[in-house]
Structure formats: structure tokens, C-alpha cells
Amino acid sequence: MSVQKRSGSHSINASTLAEWLKMTPRYARRIPNSLTEQGLAEMIGEEAPASKGRPRNIYRVLTE
């Protein structure tokens, strides 16, 4: 939630999370996936990358 609030957004993706927490994007993708499995976050959409590749999942951390 802290990263989400500091970014000024109601959503977050793994690349933003990786930048804020200074970790690899691959490891950062595990965090929202785990939070989603535990019911603490939800996937709210996808965004297409500027170049080729997979779409990025967008998550929202639930406050309660």
C-alpha cells in the first residue's frame, strides 16, 4: 500500500514495484500475485507494453 500511495495512484504494476523496492521485475511480480492469492489485492486490468512482450497486469491493494 505504501508504494501505491507514494506513486499517487490507486493501482500498481510489477515494474513500478520493482523500481520502488529496488528488486528485479521477475521477483516483484511474485508480490502482487501472492497478495492476490491471499485476498489482499486484486488484478484490475492489463496494459500493453510500448514494445513487444506480454501485457503487464495492474493491481490494486485492498485497504480492508
N, CA, C and O atoms as a Tripos MOL2 file, in Angstrom:
@<TRIPOS>MOLECULE
protein
  256   255    64     0     0
PROTEIN
NO_CHARGES

@<TRIPOS>ATOM
      1 N           0.8200   -1.1880    0.0000 N.3       1 MET1
      2 CA          0.0000    0.0000    0.0000 C.3       1 MET1
      3 C           0.8650    1.2520    0.0000 C.2       1 MET1
      4 O           0.5010    2.2560   -0.6140 O.2       1 MET1
      5 N           1.9820    1.2050    0.6680 N.am      2 SER2
      6 CA          2.8600    2.3670    0.7440 C.3       2 SER2
      7 C           3.3480    2.7910   -0.6430 C.2       2 SER2
      8 O           3.3350    3.9780   -0.9670 O.2       2 SER2
      9 N           3.7720    1.8410   -1.4520 N.am      3 VAL3
     10 CA          4.2410    2.1560   -2.8080 C.3       3 VAL3
     11 C           3.0890    2.7140   -3.6240 C.2       3 VAL3
     12 O           3.2560    3.6760   -4.3750 O.2       3 VAL3
     13 N           1.9370    2.1170   -3.4770 N.am      4 GLN4
     14 CA          0.7520    2.5710   -4.2000 C.3       4 GLN4
     15 C           0.4210    4.0180   -3.8360 C.2       4 GLN4
     16 O           0.1240    4.8220   -4.7200 O.2       4 GLN4
     17 N           0.4670    4.3540   -2.5640 N.am      5 LYS5
     18 CA          0.1660    5.7220   -2.1180 C.3       5 LYS5
     19 C           1.2340    6.7030   -2.5750 C.2       5 LYS5
     20 O           0.9170    7.7980   -3.0400 O.2       5 LYS5
     21 N           2.5000    6.3130   -2.4430 N.am      6 ARG6
     22 CA          3.5970    7.2110   -2.8290 C.3       6 ARG6
     23 C           3.6210    7.5080   -4.3160 C.2       6 ARG6
     24 O           4.0490    8.5820   -4.7380 O.2       6 ARG6
     25 N           3.1640    6.5610   -5.1000 N.am      7 SER7
     26 CA          3.1400    6.7920   -6.5500 C.3       7 SER7
     27 C           1.9710    7.6850   -6.9540 C.2       7 SER7
     28 O           1.8850    8.1240   -8.1010 O.2       7 SER7
     29 N           1.0630    7.9530   -6.0000 N.am      8 GLY8
     30 CA         -0.0770    8.8260   -6.2880 C.3       8 GLY8
     31 C          -1.1380    8.1610   -7.1250 C.2       8 GLY8
     32 O          -1.9030    8.8300   -7.8200 O.2       8 GLY8
     33 N          -1.1890    6.8500   -7.0620 N.am      9 SER9
     34 CA         -2.1260    6.1030   -7.8860 C.3       9 SER9
     35 C          -2.9050    5.1230   -7.0260 C.2       9 SER9
     36 O          -2.4930    4.7750   -5.9190 O.2       9 SER9
     37 N          -4.0290    4.6880   -7.5550 N.am     10 HIS10
     38 CA         -4.8240    3.6820   -6.8600 C.3      10 HIS10
     39 C          -4.5060    2.2850   -7.3870 C.2      10 HIS10
     40 O          -5.1770    1.3120   -7.0440 O.2      10 HIS10
     41 N          -3.4830    2.2020   -8.2160 N.am     11 SER11
     42 CA         -3.0970    0.9160   -8.7850 C.3      11 SER11
     43 C          -1.5760    0.8480   -8.8750 C.2      11 SER11
     44 O          -0.8770    1.8510   -8.7290 O.2      11 SER11
     45 N          -1.0860   -0.3640   -9.1200 N.am     12 ILE12
     46 CA          0.3570   -0.5720   -9.2190 C.3      12 ILE12
     47 C           0.6280   -1.7570  -10.1360 C.2      12 ILE12
     48 O          -0.2080   -2.6500  -10.2730 O.2      12 ILE12
     49 N           1.7970   -1.7610  -10.7620 N.am     13 ASN13
     50 CA          2.2040   -2.9200  -11.5530 C.3      13 ASN13
     51 C           3.5670   -3.3870  -11.0550 C.2      13 ASN13
     52 O           4.2070   -2.6990  -10.2600 O.2      13 ASN13
     53 N           4.0050   -4.5290  -11.5090 N.am     14 ALA14
     54 CA          5.2420   -5.1240  -11.0070 C.3      14 ALA14
     55 C           6.4680   -4.2750  -11.3300 C.2      14 ALA14
     56 O           7.3970   -4.2240  -10.5250 O.2      14 ALA14
     57 N           6.4980   -3.6130  -12.4730 N.am     15 SER15
     58 CA          7.6850   -2.8130  -12.8100 C.3      15 SER15
     59 C           7.8230   -1.6060  -11.8840 C.2      15 SER15
     60 O           8.9350   -1.2520  -11.4920 O.2      15 SER15
     61 N           6.7150   -0.9770  -11.5340 N.am     16 THR16
     62 CA          6.7540    0.1330  -10.5820 C.3      16 THR16
     63 C           7.1950   -0.3630   -9.2160 C.2      16 THR16
     64 O           8.0090    0.2730   -8.5470 O.2      16 THR16
     65 N           6.6550   -1.4930   -8.8100 N.am     17 LEU17
     66 CA          7.0170   -2.0920   -7.5350 C.3      17 LEU17
     67 C           8.5090   -2.4210   -7.4990 C.2      17 LEU17
     68 O           9.1760   -2.1820   -6.4920 O.2      17 LEU17
     69 N           9.0230   -2.9600   -8.5830 N.am     18 ALA18
     70 CA         10.4460   -3.2990   -8.6630 C.3      18 ALA18
     71 C          11.3210   -2.0540   -8.5260 C.2      18 ALA18
     72 O          12.3410   -2.0870   -7.8380 O.2      18 ALA18
     73 N          10.9320   -0.9640   -9.1700 N.am     19 GLU19
     74 CA         11.7020    0.2790   -9.0700 C.3      19 GLU19
     75 C          11.7240    0.7980   -7.6420 C.2      19 GLU19
     76 O          12.7860    1.1460   -7.1240 O.2      19 GLU19
     77 N          10.5690    0.8530   -7.0050 N.am     20 TRP20
     78 CA         10.4640    1.3870   -5.6440 C.3      20 TRP20
     79 C          11.2150    0.5370   -4.6310 C.2      20 TRP20
     80 O          11.8450    1.0690   -3.7170 O.2      20 TRP20
     81 N          11.1530   -0.7660   -4.7850 N.am     21 LEU21
     82 CA         11.7670   -1.6690   -3.8150 C.3      21 LEU21
     83 C          13.1680   -2.1210   -4.2210 C.2      21 LEU21
     84 O          13.8000   -2.9120   -3.5220 O.2      21 LEU21
     85 N          13.6480   -1.6090   -5.3600 N.am     22 LYS22
     86 CA         14.9880   -1.9170   -5.8660 C.3      22 LYS22
     87 C          15.2270   -3.4350   -5.9440 C.2      22 LYS22
     88 O          16.1490   -3.9710   -5.3310 O.2      22 LYS22
     89 N          14.3740   -4.0930   -6.7100 N.am     23 MET23
     90 CA         14.4870   -5.5260   -6.9290 C.3      23 MET23
     91 C          14.2150   -5.8220   -8.3920 C.2      23 MET23
     92 O          13.8120   -4.9390   -9.1500 O.2      23 MET23
     93 N          14.4320   -7.0390   -8.7750 N.am     24 THR24
     94 CA         14.2010   -7.4040  -10.1760 C.3      24 THR24
     95 C          12.7010   -7.4620  -10.4580 C.2      24 THR24
     96 O          11.9170   -7.8100   -9.5750 O.2      24 THR24
     97 N          12.3010   -7.1240  -11.6770 N.am     25 PRO25
     98 CA         10.8810   -7.2140  -12.0290 C.3      25 PRO25
     99 C          10.3290   -8.6280  -11.8800 C.2      25 PRO25
    100 O           9.1650   -8.8100  -11.5230 O.2      25 PRO25
    101 N          11.1620   -9.6230  -12.1520 N.am     26 ARG26
    102 CA         10.7070  -11.0030  -12.0160 C.3      26 ARG26
    103 C          10.2980  -11.3040  -10.5720 C.2      26 ARG26
    104 O           9.2460  -11.8980  -10.3350 O.2      26 ARG26
    105 N          11.1200  -10.8970   -9.6170 N.am     27 TYR27
    106 CA         10.7830  -11.1260   -8.2180 C.3      27 TYR27
    107 C           9.6030  -10.2470   -7.7950 C.2      27 TYR27
    108 O           8.7550  -10.6760   -7.0120 O.2      27 TYR27
    109 N           9.5520   -9.0270   -8.3090 N.am     28 ALA28
    110 CA          8.4680   -8.1040   -7.9520 C.3      28 ALA28
    111 C           7.1130   -8.6270   -8.4210 C.2      28 ALA28
    112 O           6.1020   -8.3340   -7.7820 O.2      28 ALA28
    113 N           7.0540   -9.3800   -9.4990 N.am     29 ARG29
    114 CA          5.7880   -9.9520   -9.9720 C.3      29 ARG29
    115 C           5.2010  -10.9430   -8.9730 C.2      29 ARG29
    116 O           3.9870  -11.1400   -8.9300 O.2      29 ARG29
    117 N           6.0450  -11.5520   -8.1860 N.am     30 ARG30
    118 CA          5.5730  -12.5310   -7.2020 C.3      30 ARG30
    119 C           4.7840  -11.8720   -6.0720 C.2      30 ARG30
    120 O           3.8730  -12.4860   -5.5160 O.2      30 ARG30
    121 N           5.1180  -10.6530   -5.7340 N.am     31 ILE31
    122 CA          4.4740   -9.9880   -4.6020 C.3      31 ILE31
    123 C           2.9860   -9.7480   -4.8520 C.2      31 ILE31
    124 O           2.1690  -10.2010   -4.0510 O.2      31 ILE31
    125 N           2.5920   -9.0520   -5.9320 N.am     32 PRO32
    126 CA          1.1520   -8.8700   -6.1430 C.3      32 PRO32
    127 C           0.4140  -10.1790   -6.3960 C.2      32 PRO32
    128 O          -0.7560  -10.3060   -6.0370 O.2      32 PRO32
    129 N           1.0830  -11.1540   -7.0110 N.am     33 ASN33
    130 CA          0.4460  -12.4600   -7.2110 C.3      33 ASN33
    131 C           0.1300  -13.1010   -5.8670 C.2      33 ASN33
    132 O          -0.9570  -13.6460   -5.6730 O.2      33 ASN33
    133 N           1.0700  -13.0360   -4.9520 N.am     34 SER34
    134 CA          0.8650  -13.6000   -3.6210 C.3      34 SER34
    135 C          -0.2210  -12.8460   -2.8610 C.2      34 SER34
    136 O          -1.0570  -13.4590   -2.1970 O.2      34 SER34
    137 N          -0.2090  -11.5160   -2.9580 N.am     35 LEU35
    138 CA         -1.2310  -10.7110   -2.2880 C.3      35 LEU35
    139 C          -2.6210  -11.0150   -2.8440 C.2      35 LEU35
    140 O          -3.6010  -11.0330   -2.0980 O.2      35 LEU35
    141 N          -2.7050  -11.2520   -4.1490 N.am     36 THR36
    142 CA         -3.9790  -11.5940   -4.7710 C.3      36 THR36
    143 C          -4.4850  -12.9370   -4.2630 C.2      36 THR36
    144 O          -5.6680  -13.0850   -3.9550 O.2      36 THR36
    145 N          -3.5960  -13.9050   -4.1780 N.am     37 GLU37
    146 CA         -3.9780  -15.2270   -3.6750 C.3      37 GLU37
    147 C          -4.4960  -15.1690   -2.2400 C.2      37 GLU37
    148 O          -5.3610  -15.9550   -1.8530 O.2      37 GLU37
    149 N          -3.9620  -14.2330   -1.4540 N.am     38 GLN38
    150 CA         -4.3620  -14.0930   -0.0520 C.3      38 GLN38
    151 C          -5.5710  -13.1810    0.1270 C.2      38 GLN38
    152 O          -6.0520  -13.0040    1.2460 O.2      38 GLN38
    153 N          -6.0620  -12.6040   -0.9590 N.am     39 GLY39
    154 CA         -7.2200  -11.7240   -0.8860 C.3      39 GLY39
    155 C          -6.8950  -10.3120   -0.4430 C.2      39 GLY39
    156 O          -7.7910   -9.5660   -0.0480 O.2      39 GLY39
    157 N          -5.6160   -9.9320   -0.5040 N.am     40 LEU40
    158 CA         -5.1990   -8.5990   -0.0770 C.3      40 LEU40
    159 C          -5.0500   -7.6210   -1.2360 C.2      40 LEU40
    160 O          -4.8620   -6.4230   -1.0220 O.2      40 LEU40
    161 N          -5.1330   -8.1290   -2.4560 N.am     41 ALA41
    162 CA         -5.0440   -7.2900   -3.6540 C.3      41 ALA41
    163 C          -5.9140   -7.9330   -4.7300 C.2      41 ALA41
    164 O          -6.3180   -9.0910   -4.6210 O.2      41 ALA41
    165 N          -6.1920   -7.1480   -5.7720 N.am     42 GLU42
    166 CA         -6.9430   -7.6910   -6.8890 C.3      42 GLU42
    167 C          -6.3670   -7.1640   -8.1930 C.2      42 GLU42
    168 O          -5.8850   -6.0340   -8.2650 O.2      42 GLU42
    169 N          -6.4260   -8.0030   -9.2230 N.am     43 MET43
    170 CA         -5.9820   -7.5710  -10.5450 C.3      43 MET43
    171 C          -7.1310   -6.7820  -11.1610 C.2      43 MET43
    172 O          -8.2560   -7.2730  -11.2470 O.2      43 MET43
    173 N          -6.8370   -5.5500  -11.5910 N.am     44 ILE44
    174 CA         -7.8950   -4.6950  -12.1180 C.3      44 ILE44
    175 C          -7.7680   -4.4330  -13.6120 C.2      44 ILE44
    176 O          -8.6130   -3.7570  -14.2000 O.2      44 ILE44
    177 N          -6.7110   -4.9650  -14.2300 N.am     45 GLY45
    178 CA         -6.5800   -4.7760  -15.6680 C.3      45 GLY45
    179 C          -5.2030   -5.1350  -16.1790 C.2      45 GLY45
    180 O          -4.3700   -5.6810  -15.4550 O.2      45 GLY45
    181 N          -4.9830   -4.8170  -17.4390 N.am     46 GLU46
    182 CA         -3.7120   -5.0470  -18.1060 C.3      46 GLU46
    183 C          -3.3550   -3.8220  -18.9260 C.2      46 GLU46
    184 O          -4.2300   -3.0810  -19.3740 O.2      46 GLU46
    185 N          -2.0600   -3.6210  -19.1160 N.am     47 GLU47
    186 CA         -1.6170   -2.5590  -20.0150 C.3      47 GLU47
    187 C          -0.6310   -3.1480  -21.0030 C.2      47 GLU47
    188 O           0.2130   -3.9660  -20.6380 O.2      47 GLU47
    189 N          -0.7400   -2.7360  -22.2410 N.am     48 ALA48
    190 CA          0.1490   -3.2350  -23.2860 C.3      48 ALA48
    191 C           1.4970   -2.5340  -23.1720 C.2      48 ALA48
    192 O           1.5510   -1.3210  -22.9700 O.2      48 ALA48
    193 N           2.5780   -3.2860  -23.2990 N.am     49 PRO49
    194 CA          3.9070   -2.6600  -23.2510 C.3      49 PRO49
    195 C           4.1560   -1.8130  -24.4940 C.2      49 PRO49
    196 O           3.5500   -2.0430  -25.5400 O.2      49 PRO49
    197 N           5.0410   -0.8450  -24.3760 N.am     50 ALA50
    198 CA          5.3630    0.0240  -25.5060 C.3      50 ALA50
    199 C           6.0470   -0.7620  -26.6250 C.2      50 ALA50
    200 O           5.8350   -0.4860  -27.8060 O.2      50 ALA50
    201 N           6.8540   -1.7260  -26.2520 N.am     51 SER51
    202 CA          7.4960   -2.5800  -27.2520 C.3      51 SER51
    203 C           6.8440   -3.9580  -27.1930 C.2      51 SER51
    204 O           5.8170   -4.1430  -26.5400 O.2      51 SER51
    205 N           7.4370   -4.8980  -27.8660 N.am     52 LYS52
    206 CA          6.8440   -6.2390  -27.8610 C.3      52 LYS52
    207 C           6.9780   -6.8790  -26.4760 C.2      52 LYS52
    208 O           7.8350   -6.5010  -25.6770 O.2      52 LYS52
    209 N           6.1280   -7.8330  -26.2240 N.am     53 GLY53
    210 CA          6.1510   -8.5270  -24.9420 C.3      53 GLY53
    211 C           4.7490   -8.7420  -24.4130 C.2      53 GLY53
    212 O           3.7620   -8.3770  -25.0520 O.2      53 GLY53
    213 N           4.6790   -9.3310  -23.2560 N.am     54 ARG54
    214 CA          3.4000   -9.6160  -22.6180 C.3      54 ARG54
    215 C           2.7760   -8.3550  -22.0460 C.2      54 ARG54
    216 O           3.4810   -7.4090  -21.6940 O.2      54 ARG54
    217 N           1.4600   -8.3430  -21.9540 N.am     55 PRO55
    218 CA          0.8060   -7.2290  -21.2550 C.3      55 PRO55
    219 C           1.1570   -7.2740  -19.7680 C.2      55 PRO55
    220 O           1.3730   -8.3480  -19.2060 O.2      55 PRO55
    221 N           1.2130   -6.1130  -19.1450 N.am     56 ARG56
    222 CA          1.5100   -6.0250  -17.7130 C.3      56 ARG56
    223 C           0.2060   -6.0120  -16.9330 C.2      56 ARG56
    224 O          -0.7370   -5.3020  -17.2840 O.2      56 ARG56
    225 N           0.1650   -6.7980  -15.8840 N.am     57 ASN57
    226 CA         -1.0060   -6.8140  -15.0200 C.3      57 ASN57
    227 C          -0.9900   -5.6080  -14.0970 C.2      57 ASN57
    228 O           0.0630   -5.2060  -13.6030 O.2      57 ASN57
    229 N          -2.1490   -5.0420  -13.8720 N.am     58 ILE58
    230 CA         -2.2960   -3.8980  -12.9740 C.3      58 ILE58
    231 C          -3.0890   -4.3700  -11.7680 C.2      58 ILE58
    232 O          -4.1290   -5.0140  -11.9040 O.2      58 ILE58
    233 N          -2.5870   -4.0420  -10.5950 N.am     59 TYR59
    234 CA         -3.1980   -4.4880   -9.3530 C.3      59 TYR59
    235 C          -3.6250   -3.3130   -8.4850 C.2      59 TYR59
    236 O          -3.1290   -2.1960   -8.6310 O.2      59 TYR59
    237 N          -4.5460   -3.5880   -7.5890 N.am     60 ARG60
    238 CA         -4.9360   -2.6180   -6.5740 C.3      60 ARG60
    239 C          -4.8830   -3.3430   -5.2400 C.2      60 ARG60
    240 O          -5.5000   -4.3930   -5.0620 O.2      60 ARG60
    241 N          -4.1290   -2.7610   -4.2960 N.am     61 VAL61
    242 CA         -4.0590   -3.3160   -2.9590 C.3      61 VAL61
    243 C          -5.3160   -2.9000   -2.2140 C.2      61 VAL61
    244 O          -5.6890   -1.7270   -2.2040 O.2      61 VAL61
    245 N          -5.9550   -3.8630   -1.6010 N.am     62 LEU62
    246 CA         -7.2090   -3.6000   -0.8920 C.3      62 LEU62
    247 C          -6.8900   -3.0670    0.5050 C.2      62 LEU62
    248 O          -5.9980   -3.5730    1.1860 O.2      62 LEU62
    249 N          -7.6190   -2.0550    0.9140 N.am     63 THR63
    250 CA         -7.3640   -1.4630    2.2290 C.3      63 THR63
    251 C          -8.0700   -2.2310    3.3250 C.2      63 THR63
    252 O          -7.5750   -2.2850    4.4510 O.2      63 THR63
    253 N          -9.1960   -2.8170    3.0320 N.am     64 GLU64
    254 CA         -9.9040   -3.6090    4.0410 C.3      64 GLU64
    255 C         -10.7330   -4.6660    3.3910 C.2      64 GLU64
    256 O         -11.4040   -5.4350    4.0790 O.2      64 GLU64
@<TRIPOS>BOND
     1     1     2 1
     2     2     3 1
     3     3     4 2
     4     3     5 am
     5     5     6 1
     6     6     7 1
     7     7     8 2
     8     7     9 am
     9     9    10 1
    10    10    11 1
    11    11    12 2
    12    11    13 am
    13    13    14 1
    14    14    15 1
    15    15    16 2
    16    15    17 am
    17    17    18 1
    18    18    19 1
    19    19    20 2
    20    19    21 am
    21    21    22 1
    22    22    23 1
    23    23    24 2
    24    23    25 am
    25    25    26 1
    26    26    27 1
    27    27    28 2
    28    27    29 am
    29    29    30 1
    30    30    31 1
    31    31    32 2
    32    31    33 am
    33    33    34 1
    34    34    35 1
    35    35    36 2
    36    35    37 am
    37    37    38 1
    38    38    39 1
    39    39    40 2
    40    39    41 am
    41    41    42 1
    42    42    43 1
    43    43    44 2
    44    43    45 am
    45    45    46 1
    46    46    47 1
    47    47    48 2
    48    47    49 am
    49    49    50 1
    50    50    51 1
    51    51    52 2
    52    51    53 am
    53    53    54 1
    54    54    55 1
    55    55    56 2
    56    55    57 am
    57    57    58 1
    58    58    59 1
    59    59    60 2
    60    59    61 am
    61    61    62 1
    62    62    63 1
    63    63    64 2
    64    63    65 am
    65    65    66 1
    66    66    67 1
    67    67    68 2
    68    67    69 am
    69    69    70 1
    70    70    71 1
    71    71    72 2
    72    71    73 am
    73    73    74 1
    74    74    75 1
    75    75    76 2
    76    75    77 am
    77    77    78 1
    78    78    79 1
    79    79    80 2
    80    79    81 am
    81    81    82 1
    82    82    83 1
    83    83    84 2
    84    83    85 am
    85    85    86 1
    86    86    87 1
    87    87    88 2
    88    87    89 am
    89    89    90 1
    90    90    91 1
    91    91    92 2
    92    91    93 am
    93    93    94 1
    94    94    95 1
    95    95    96 2
    96    95    97 am
    97    97    98 1
    98    98    99 1
    99    99   100 2
   100    99   101 am
   101   101   102 1
   102   102   103 1
   103   103   104 2
   104   103   105 am
   105   105   106 1
   106   106   107 1
   107   107   108 2
   108   107   109 am
   109   109   110 1
   110   110   111 1
   111   111   112 2
   112   111   113 am
   113   113   114 1
   114   114   115 1
   115   115   116 2
   116   115   117 am
   117   117   118 1
   118   118   119 1
   119   119   120 2
   120   119   121 am
   121   121   122 1
   122   122   123 1
   123   123   124 2
   124   123   125 am
   125   125   126 1
   126   126   127 1
   127   127   128 2
   128   127   129 am
   129   129   130 1
   130   130   131 1
   131   131   132 2
   132   131   133 am
   133   133   134 1
   134   134   135 1
   135   135   136 2
   136   135   137 am
   137   137   138 1
   138   138   139 1
   139   139   140 2
   140   139   141 am
   141   141   142 1
   142   142   143 1
   143   143   144 2
   144   143   145 am
   145   145   146 1
   146   146   147 1
   147   147   148 2
   148   147   149 am
   149   149   150 1
   150   150   151 1
   151   151   152 2
   152   151   153 am
   153   153   154 1
   154   154   155 1
   155   155   156 2
   156   155   157 am
   157   157   158 1
   158   158   159 1
   159   159   160 2
   160   159   161 am
   161   161   162 1
   162   162   163 1
   163   163   164 2
   164   163   165 am
   165   165   166 1
   166   166   167 1
   167   167   168 2
   168   167   169 am
   169   169   170 1
   170   170   171 1
   171   171   172 2
   172   171   173 am
   173   173   174 1
   174   174   175 1
   175   175   176 2
   176   175   177 am
   177   177   178 1
   178   178   179 1
   179   179   180 2
   180   179   181 am
   181   181   182 1
   182   182   183 1
   183   183   184 2
   184   183   185 am
   185   185   186 1
   186   186   187 1
   187   187   188 2
   188   187   189 am
   189   189   190 1
   190   190   191 1
   191   191   192 2
   192   191   193 am
   193   193   194 1
   194   194   195 1
   195   195   196 2
   196   195   197 am
   197   197   198 1
   198   198   199 1
   199   199   200 2
   200   199   201 am
   201   201   202 1
   202   202   203 1
   203   203   204 2
   204   203   205 am
   205   205   206 1
   206   206   207 1
   207   207   208 2
   208   207   209 am
   209   209   210 1
   210   210   211 1
   211   211   212 2
   212   211   213 am
   213   213   214 1
   214   214   215 1
   215   215   216 2
   216   215   217 am
   217   217   218 1
   218   218   219 1
   219   219   220 2
   220   219   221 am
   221   221   222 1
   222   222   223 1
   223   223   224 2
   224   223   225 am
   225   225   226 1
   226   226   227 1
   227   227   228 2
   228   227   229 am
   229   229   230 1
   230   230   231 1
   231   231   232 2
   232   231   233 am
   233   233   234 1
   234   234   235 1
   235   235   236 2
   236   235   237 am
   237   237   238 1
   238   238   239 1
   239   239   240 2
   240   239   241 am
   241   241   242 1
   242   242   243 1
   243   243   244 2
   244   243   245 am
   245   245   246 1
   246   246   247 1
   247   247   248 2
   248   247   249 am
   249   249   250 1
   250   250   251 1
   251   251   252 2
   252   251   253 am
   253   253   254 1
   254   254   255 1
   255   255   256 2
@<TRIPOS>SUBSTRUCTURE
     1 MET1         2 RESIDUE 1 A MET
     2 SER2         6 RESIDUE 1 A SER
     3 VAL3        10 RESIDUE 1 A VAL
     4 GLN4        14 RESIDUE 1 A GLN
     5 LYS5        18 RESIDUE 1 A LYS
     6 ARG6        22 RESIDUE 1 A ARG
     7 SER7        26 RESIDUE 1 A SER
     8 GLY8        30 RESIDUE 1 A GLY
     9 SER9        34 RESIDUE 1 A SER
    10 HIS10       38 RESIDUE 1 A HIS
    11 SER11       42 RESIDUE 1 A SER
    12 ILE12       46 RESIDUE 1 A ILE
    13 ASN13       50 RESIDUE 1 A ASN
    14 ALA14       54 RESIDUE 1 A ALA
    15 SER15       58 RESIDUE 1 A SER
    16 THR16       62 RESIDUE 1 A THR
    17 LEU17       66 RESIDUE 1 A LEU
    18 ALA18       70 RESIDUE 1 A ALA
    19 GLU19       74 RESIDUE 1 A GLU
    20 TRP20       78 RESIDUE 1 A TRP
    21 LEU21       82 RESIDUE 1 A LEU
    22 LYS22       86 RESIDUE 1 A LYS
    23 MET23       90 RESIDUE 1 A MET
    24 THR24       94 RESIDUE 1 A THR
    25 PRO25       98 RESIDUE 1 A PRO
    26 ARG26      102 RESIDUE 1 A ARG
    27 TYR27      106 RESIDUE 1 A TYR
    28 ALA28      110 RESIDUE 1 A ALA
    29 ARG29      114 RESIDUE 1 A ARG
    30 ARG30      118 RESIDUE 1 A ARG
    31 ILE31      122 RESIDUE 1 A ILE
    32 PRO32      126 RESIDUE 1 A PRO
    33 ASN33      130 RESIDUE 1 A ASN
    34 SER34      134 RESIDUE 1 A SER
    35 LEU35      138 RESIDUE 1 A LEU
    36 THR36      142 RESIDUE 1 A THR
    37 GLU37      146 RESIDUE 1 A GLU
    38 GLN38      150 RESIDUE 1 A GLN
    39 GLY39      154 RESIDUE 1 A GLY
    40 LEU40      158 RESIDUE 1 A LEU
    41 ALA41      162 RESIDUE 1 A ALA
    42 GLU42      166 RESIDUE 1 A GLU
    43 MET43      170 RESIDUE 1 A MET
    44 ILE44      174 RESIDUE 1 A ILE
    45 GLY45      178 RESIDUE 1 A GLY
    46 GLU46      182 RESIDUE 1 A GLU
    47 GLU47      186 RESIDUE 1 A GLU
    48 ALA48      190 RESIDUE 1 A ALA
    49 PRO49      194 RESIDUE 1 A PRO
    50 ALA50      198 RESIDUE 1 A ALA
    51 SER51      202 RESIDUE 1 A SER
    52 LYS52      206 RESIDUE 1 A LYS
    53 GLY53      210 RESIDUE 1 A GLY
    54 ARG54      214 RESIDUE 1 A ARG
    55 PRO55      218 RESIDUE 1 A PRO
    56 ARG56      222 RESIDUE 1 A ARG
    57 ASN57      226 RESIDUE 1 A ASN
    58 ILE58      230 RESIDUE 1 A ILE
    59 TYR59      234 RESIDUE 1 A TYR
    60 ARG60      238 RESIDUE 1 A ARG
    61 VAL61      242 RESIDUE 1 A VAL
    62 LEU62      246 RESIDUE 1 A LEU
    63 THR63      250 RESIDUE 1 A THR
    64 GLU64      254 RESIDUE 1 A GLU
